[in-house]
């Protein structure tokens, strides 16, 4: 039989930070809750254009401001908008509902609890046909320069075909300012 003092010493050896194993903080410095989900440079999908048709992995996101704080239940679950019992269900309706639930239980169907009914699940499904836009690999500056070059070429062709010398002589201007 261990003494209380021996028990405390053993507990301190196992749990140095004073946190239980279920908190997800035993392997960390105590700053974050949960596992570190940072991706390595090879895993990153987000890229930025670095010029000349080349891309590089984008910068890391800034760490969230709520790191280290547990989310309150009111943020995790949808809260009731009215006081309990204000639904105004008549006696007959309540009996019918109870009967339907009882029969569902007898059939072996799963009945949602109050917590399951109140949780919000608003994840949008992504369209399976969706294809992200392919990156050109040009920076914003390079894209604008290319666009302006195309507009100038188009303007020169129109001026040549209409025997004009300046864009101001045209009824509809080609280039955008």
Secondary structure by P-SEA (a helix, b strand, c coil): cccaaaaaaaaaaacccccccccccccccccccccccccccccccbbbbcccccccccccccccccccccccccccccccccccccccccaaaaaaaaaaaaaaaaabbbbbcccccccccccccccccccccccccccaaaaaaaaaaaaaaaaaaaaaaaccccccccccccccc
